[in-house]
Amino acid sequence: MSHHTRPVRFRGSLLARRLRRDTRGVVAVFVALALTPILILSGLAVDFAQLYTARTRLGHAIEAAGLAVGSTQDGSVELQDRLEAFFAANYPSEALGTPYGLSMQPVNNVFTVTASVDVPTTFLRVAGYERLTATVSTEIVRETKGLEVVLVLDNTGSMAGSNKIGSLRNAAKELVRILFGSEEFPELLRVALVPYVTTVNIGTNNADLVIGDDTFDFEGAGWKGCVMARPYPHDVRDTSVTEGGPWMAYLWPPEPENCPGHSRTIDEVPRATSGPNKSCARPILPLTNDRNRLVSEIEAMEPWNNGGTMTSVGLAWGLRVVSPEAPFTDALPYDTEDWNKAIVVLTDGHNQLWREGRNRERSNSVSSAEPYCLENGGPATNFNAYGYPLSSGRLGTVEVVREDLVDQIEARYSAAESELNARTAEVCNNIKSNGIYLYTITFKVRNKKMRNLFRDCASDEAKHFDSPTDEDLEDAFVAIATQLSELRVAR
């Protein structure tokens, strides 16, 4: 009997296959169990990220609203309305989450602002959590630092057009109203006023710093207080009398004989001035905490014709007023703890010399010692803080030479204006280098070069305001006043 061997399949191999199938099932179970917390954690991460975003925006919104309320010192303003308006502006309705419960609790000079926000969930909804909630609270403390501010304001003749001077008065008084609030004599605030044209009136009480105020008698008229610009670079710096020399009295001389036709009578009425104090505006008001006196001086500002516009001269005196050095010594030292200094400057035009006789007639006589004159109209440019700069060389113009006299006048005139712009930029840098905040305003200025100059002069972009309308001007002064009412946030 033959023995046949049949291949026998080991049952273990079938068991192994079954175990492999079963193992896959077990692994699937384990994988499912492992993925569940991962998915839950991922869902939590998404939902809580949404909550974090909404909470961050909420914190920013209540801080902005609290700052707006804290800087409001006008008793006629409803603080809750202001709070809600600024909150809504910083947490628009289309933003993530639903804010609610905005409240404010003022205690002395501390404003505690609180609000909450609900954020709908996505993944946590399956666990029964339809929304997540965050509540944020912040404290706004009224700033206790002192502030010295100088308003350097254009009082040139062009400010008479469209009653720009009236709009300036109103806007400047609004700034005073915001800064002073309900206080008549605030202890930690002092404001000065520097009206400028082509020169600045430093007041006759500073005659000891001035020479030439008795140089000549012009039909009995005395020196009003305006001064010439000092030689460069002291015209744009806050240098002492010892270093930079005294100031020369500004006395508009009788026009030379080769420039006939100009009135030599004395008239101190703005917009029609003549005589030795022609285009000499009101005196500087030094730093004061007297609200009524400041408002009175703002209301008394008038446009003064014929001198031109020299912002560099006005800014240089703004620097000297806020400086502790002579001739104005009311300002605190620069390093006084918890005190800030600021200058606000406004112009309605570009730096320019006032031109007389815009015809192209030639003069019979021209010399370097006299102003350029045209046959039927007097000097090519009026007298100003630099004398007759087209011939004096005080603005670097004597190096411009042309064969034709009128062409030479035009070329020197253009060079003088460029030099005025350069000196404006220089005095701006001198101001900022002393840690003084510089705010600049262009009011209905069409000249792009001047707008750019003022933009670059400001301490930063947020401190420059181009104001093409009266409403824009008032908004600019309100914005500056709000920025000057500096506050700190305690978290």
C-alpha positions in Angstrom: 0.0 0.0 0.0 1.4 3.0 -1.2 1.5 6.0 1.1 0.4 9.2 -0.5 1.2 12.3 1.3 -1.4 15.1 1.0 -0.5 18.6 1.6 -2.1 19.7 4.7 -2.9 23.4 5.2 -2.0 24.4 8.6 -5.0 25.8 10.4 -2.8 28.4 11.9 -2.4 30.2 8.5 -6.2 30.7 8.3 -6.2 31.9 11.9 -3.4 34.2 11.0 -5.4 35.7 8.1 -8.4 36.0 10.4 -6.3 37.6 13.0 -5.0 40.0 10.4 -8.5 41.0 9.5 -9.5 41.3 13.1 -6.3 43.3 13.9 -7.2 45.9 11.2 -10.6 46.3 12.8 -9.0 46.8 16.2 -6.6 49.3 14.8 -9.4 51.1 13.2 -11.1 51.3 16.5 -8.0 52.6 18.2 -7.4 55.1 15.4 -11.0 56.4 15.7 -10.6 56.7 19.5 -7.3 58.5 19.0 -8.7 60.9 16.4 -11.6 62.0 18.5 -9.6 64.1 21.1 -7.5 65.5 18.2 -10.5 66.6 16.4 -12.0 68.0 19.6 -8.7 69.9 20.3 -8.6 71.2 16.8 -12.1 72.5 17.1 -11.3 74.1 20.4 -8.3 75.8 18.8 -10.4 77.2 16.0 -13.2 78.4 18.3 -10.8 79.9 20.9 -8.7 81.6 18.2 -11.9 83.3 17.1 -12.6 84.3 20.7 -9.0 85.7 21.0 -9.4 87.8 17.9 -12.7 89.2 19.1 -11.3 89.9 22.6 -8.3 91.7 21.1 -10.5 94.0 19.1 -12.7 94.5 22.1 -9.7 95.6 24.2 -8.7 98.1 21.4 -12.2 99.5 21.1 -12.7 100.1 24.8 -9.3 101.7 25.1 -9.9 104.0 22.2 -13.4 104.9 23.6 -11.9 105.5 27.1 -9.2 107.7 25.8 -11.8 109.8 23.9 -13.8 110.2 27.1 -10.8 110.9 29.2 -9.6 113.7 26.9 -13.0 115.3 26.9 -13.1 118.2 29.4 -16.0 120.0 28.0 -19.0 119.7 30.4 -21.5 120.2 27.5 -20.4 116.9 25.9 -22.4 113.8 26.9 -19.6 111.4 27.9 -21.7 108.2 27.4 -22.6 109.3 23.8 -18.9 110.0 23.1 -17.9 106.6 24.6 -20.4 104.7 22.5 -19.5 106.6 19.3 -15.7 105.9 19.6 -16.4 102.3 20.6 -18.6 101.7 17.5 -16.0 103.3 15.3 -13.4 100.8 16.5 -15.7 97.8 16.7 -17.9 98.0 13.6 -21.0 95.9 13.3 -19.5 93.6 10.6 -16.6 92.6 12.8 -16.5 89.1 14.4 -18.5 88.7 17.6 -21.4 90.6 19.2 -20.3 93.2 21.8 -22.5 94.2 24.6 -22.5 95.6 28.1 -20.4 98.7 27.3 -20.1 100.7 30.6 -18.0 103.4 32.2 -17.4 104.1 35.8 -15.6 107.4 36.5 -13.9 107.8 39.9 -12.0 111.1 40.3 -9.6 111.1 37.3 -9.9 107.4 36.6 -12.3 106.0 34.0 -12.9 102.2 34.2 -14.4 101.0 30.9 -15.8 97.5 30.6 -17.5 95.5 27.8 -18.2 91.9 26.8 -18.3 90.0 23.5 -20.1 86.8 22.4 -18.5 84.7 19.6 -20.5 81.9 18.0 -18.8 78.5 18.0 -18.3 76.0 15.2 -16.9 72.8 16.7 -18.0 73.2 20.3 -21.6 73.6 19.2 -21.8 69.7 19.0 -20.9 69.7 22.7 -23.7 72.1 23.5 -21.6 75.3 23.6 -23.2 77.7 21.1 -21.0 80.7 22.0 -18.0 81.7 23.9 -17.8 85.0 25.9 -15.0 87.3 26.9 -15.1 90.4 29.1 -12.5 93.1 29.0 -11.9 96.0 31.4 -9.4 98.8 31.3 -8.6 101.9 33.3 -8.0 105.3 31.7 -6.1 107.8 33.9 -6.2 111.5 33.1 -2.7 112.6 32.2 -1.1 114.6 34.9 1.9 115.9 32.9 2.3 119.6 32.3 2.2 121.1 28.9 3.6 124.2 27.2 2.2 125.0 23.8 3.0 127.8 21.3 0.6 128.6 18.5 2.5 130.1 15.6 -0.2 131.5 13.4 -0.2 133.2 10.0 -1.4 136.8 10.1 -0.5 137.8 6.6 -2.8 139.8 4.3 -4.0 136.8 2.4 -5.8 135.6 5.6 -8.4 138.4 4.9 -9.6 136.5 1.9 -12.8 134.5 2.4 -12.6 135.5 6.1 -9.8 132.9 6.7 -8.7 134.9 9.7 -12.2 134.5 11.2 -12.0 130.7 10.7 -8.6 130.6 12.3 -9.8 132.6 15.3 -12.7 130.1 15.8 -10.6 127.0 15.4 -7.8 128.3 17.7 -10.4 129.2 20.4 -11.8 125.7 20.0 -8.3 124.3 20.8 -8.1 126.5 23.9 -11.6 125.4 25.0 -10.6 121.7 24.8 -7.2 122.2 26.5 -8.5 124.4 29.3 -11.8 122.6 29.8 -13.6 124.3 32.7 -10.5 125.7 34.2 -9.6 129.4 34.0 -6.1 129.1 35.3 -4.9 125.4 35.0 -1.8 124.7 37.0 -0.3 122.3 34.5 -1.0 124.1 31.2 0.6 127.2 29.6 -0.1 128.4 26.0 1.6 131.2 24.0 0.7 133.0 20.8 3.0 134.1 18.0 1.3 136.0 15.2 3.7 136.3 12.2 3.8 138.0 8.9 7.2 138.7 7.4 8.4 139.6 10.9 7.4 139.1 14.5 6.6 141.6 17.2 8.5 140.7 20.3 7.1 143.7 22.3 8.7 147.0 23.3 9.4 145.6 26.8 12.3 143.6 25.2 14.0 146.8 23.9 17.2 145.9 25.9 17.7 143.0 23.4 17.3 145.3 20.3 19.4 147.9 18.7 18.4 150.6 16.2 15.0 151.3 17.6 15.9 155.0 17.7 17.7 155.1 14.4 15.4 157.7 12.9 12.1 159.4 13.6 9.5 158.8 11.0 7.0 161.6 11.4 6.9 161.0 15.1 6.2 157.3 14.9 8.1 155.1 17.5 9.2 151.6 17.3 6.3 149.2 17.7 8.3 146.0 18.6 9.0 144.1 15.4 12.5 142.9 14.7 14.7 141.9 11.8 15.9 138.4 11.3 19.4 137.8 12.7 22.2 136.8 10.3 22.2 133.1 9.3 22.3 130.6 11.0 21.1 132.5 14.1 17.9 133.5 12.3 16.7 129.8 12.6 18.3 129.0 15.9 17.6 129.6 19.6 21.0 131.1 20.3 21.8 133.6 23.0 22.5 137.3 22.5 26.1 136.6 23.3 26.4 134.0 20.6 24.0 135.3 18.0 24.1 139.0 18.7 21.1 141.3 19.4 18.2 141.8 17.1 17.9 144.9 14.9 14.7 146.9 15.2 12.4 146.4 12.2 11.8 149.9 10.8 10.5 150.1 7.3 12.5 153.0 5.8 11.1 155.7 3.5 11.3 154.4 0.0 14.4 155.6 -1.9 14.1 158.5 -4.3 14.5 156.2 -7.3 11.3 154.4 -6.2 8.7 157.1 -6.3 5.0 156.8 -5.8 4.7 155.1 -2.4 2.7 156.6 0.4 4.9 157.9 3.3 2.0 158.6 5.6 1.6 156.6 8.8 -1.3 154.2 9.0 -1.4 151.5 11.6 -4.6 149.9 10.4 -4.2 146.3 9.3 -4.4 145.6 5.6 -3.5 149.2 4.8 -0.4 149.9 6.8 2.5 152.2 5.9 5.3 153.9 7.8 8.1 152.4 9.8 5.9 149.7 11.4 4.3 148.6 8.2 3.2 144.9 8.3 4.1 144.7 12.0 1.4 142.5 13.7 0.4 142.3 17.3 3.0 141.4 19.9 3.8 137.8 21.0 1.8 136.6 23.9 4.3 134.7 26.1 3.3 131.5 27.8 0.3 132.0 30.1 -2.3 129.9 31.9 -4.8 132.8 31.7 -7.5 131.5 29.5 -9.4 134.8 29.0 -6.2 136.6 28.1 -5.3 134.0 25.5 -8.8 134.1 24.0 -8.7 137.9 23.8 -5.4 137.9 21.9 -6.7 135.3 19.5 -9.8 137.3 18.8 -7.6 140.4 18.2 -5.6 138.8 15.4 -5.8 140.7 12.1 -4.3 140.2 8.6 -1.4 142.5 7.8 -0.7 143.3 4.1 2.5 143.9 2.1 5.2 142.1 4.0 5.1 138.6 2.4 5.1 135.3 4.2 8.1 134.0 6.2 7.1 130.9 8.1 10.8 130.3 9.1 10.8 133.6 11.0 7.5 132.7 12.9 8.8 129.2 13.7 12.1 130.5 15.0 10.2 132.8 17.4 7.9 129.9 18.4 11.1 128.0 19.4 12.4 130.9 21.4 9.1 131.3 23.2 9.0 127.7 24.4 12.7 127.8 25.2 13.9 128.8 28.7 16.5 131.1 27.2 16.1 134.9 26.7 14.4 136.9 25.4 11.4 134.9 26.7 12.3 133.1 29.9 8.9 131.9 31.1 9.4 128.3 29.7 10.6 125.5 31.9 13.9 123.8 31.1 13.7 121.1 28.5 14.5 118.3 30.9 11.8 119.2 33.4 10.2 115.9 34.5 6.6 115.3 33.5 6.3 118.3 31.2 5.9 118.3 27.5 6.5 121.0 24.9 4.7 121.5 21.6 4.5 124.0 18.7 1.5 124.3 16.4 2.2 126.2 13.2 -0.3 127.3 10.5 0.1 129.0 7.1 -2.4 129.7 4.3 0.2 130.2 1.6 3.8 129.6 0.6 6.9 131.4 1.7 7.3 134.5 -0.4 8.4 138.0 -0.7 5.8 140.6 -1.4 6.3 141.9 -4.9 5.8 145.4 -6.1 5.3 146.5 -9.7 4.9 143.2 -11.7 5.6 144.9 -15.0 8.7 144.4 -17.1 9.9 148.0 -17.2 13.5 148.6 -16.5 14.8 150.9 -13.8 17.1 153.8 -14.6 19.2 153.1 -11.5 20.2 150.0 -9.7 22.9 149.5 -7.1 23.7 146.8 -4.7 23.0 149.1 -1.7 19.5 149.8 -2.8 16.4 147.7 -3.5 15.8 146.8 -7.1 13.2 149.2 -8.5 10.9 149.3 -11.4 10.2 152.7 -13.1 6.5 153.1 -12.1 6.2 151.1 -8.9 9.0 151.2 -6.3 11.0 148.2 -5.0 10.7 144.9 -6.8 10.1 143.4 -3.3 8.8 145.1 -0.2 10.9 145.6 2.9 10.8 142.6 5.2 12.7 140.8 8.0 15.7 140.5 5.7 15.6 144.1 4.5 15.5 144.2 0.7 16.8 140.6 0.1 17.2 140.8 -3.7 20.0 143.2 -3.2 21.1 142.7 0.4 22.2 139.1 -0.1 20.7 138.0 3.2 18.9 135.2 1.5 21.8 134.3 -0.8 20.4 136.0 -3.8 23.2 138.3 -4.9 25.0 135.5 -6.6 22.2 135.2 -9.1 23.3 137.4 -12.1 21.4 137.9 -15.3 22.1 140.4 -18.1 18.5 141.6 -18.3 17.5 143.4 -15.1 13.9 142.0 -15.0 15.3 138.5 -15.6 17.7 139.0 -12.8 14.8 140.1 -10.5 12.9 137.0 -11.4 15.8 134.7 -10.8 16.8 136.3 -7.5 13.2 136.3 -6.4 12.9 132.5 -7.1 16.2 131.9 -5.3 15.1 133.8 -2.3 11.9 131.8 -2.0 13.8 128.5 -2.2 16.1 129.7 0.5 13.1 130.6 2.7 11.9 127.0 2.3 15.3 125.6 3.2 15.4 127.7 6.3 11.9 126.7 7.3 13.0 123.0 7.1 16.1 123.8 9.1 14.2 125.5 11.9 11.7 122.6 11.9 14.6 120.2 12.5 16.0 122.5 15.3 12.6 122.4 17.0 12.3 118.6 16.8 15.9 118.1 18.0 14.9 119.7 21.3 12.2 117.1 21.9 9.4 119.5 21.0 6.3 118.1 19.4 5.7 119.9 16.1 2.2 120.1 14.6 1.8 121.6 11.1 -1.3 122.9 9.4 -1.7 124.1 5.8 -5.0 126.0 5.4 -6.4 126.3 1.8 -2.8 126.0 0.5 -2.6 125.3 -3.2 1.2 125.2 -3.4 2.2 121.6 -3.4 5.8 122.4 -2.4 4.6 124.1 0.7 2.2 121.3 1.6 5.0 118.8 1.3 7.3 121.0 3.3 4.8 121.2 6.2 4.2 117.5 6.0 7.9 116.8 6.4 8.3 119.4 9.1 5.8 117.7 11.4 7.1 115.4 14.1 5.3 112.5 12.3 2.6 112.0 9.7 -0.2 112.1 12.3 0.8 115.6 13.3 0.4 117.2 9.9 -3.0 118.4 8.8 -3.9 119.7 5.3 -7.1 121.7 5.6 -8.7 122.7 2.3 -11.9 123.9 4.0 -13.0 125.8 7.1 -14.5 122.6 8.5 -11.2 120.8 8.0 -9.4 123.5 9.8 -11.6 123.2 12.9 -11.3 119.4 12.8 -7.5 119.8 12.6 -7.4 122.0 15.8 -9.7 119.6 17.6 -7.6 116.6 16.6 -4.4 118.5 17.8 -6.1 119.5 21.1 -7.1 115.8 21.6 -3.5 114.6 21.0 -2.1 117.3 23.3 -4.4 116.1 26.0 -2.1 113.2 26.4 -3.4 110.3 28.5 -1.9 107.1 29.8 -3.6 103.7 30.0 -3.2 101.7 33.2 -3.9 98.0 32.6 
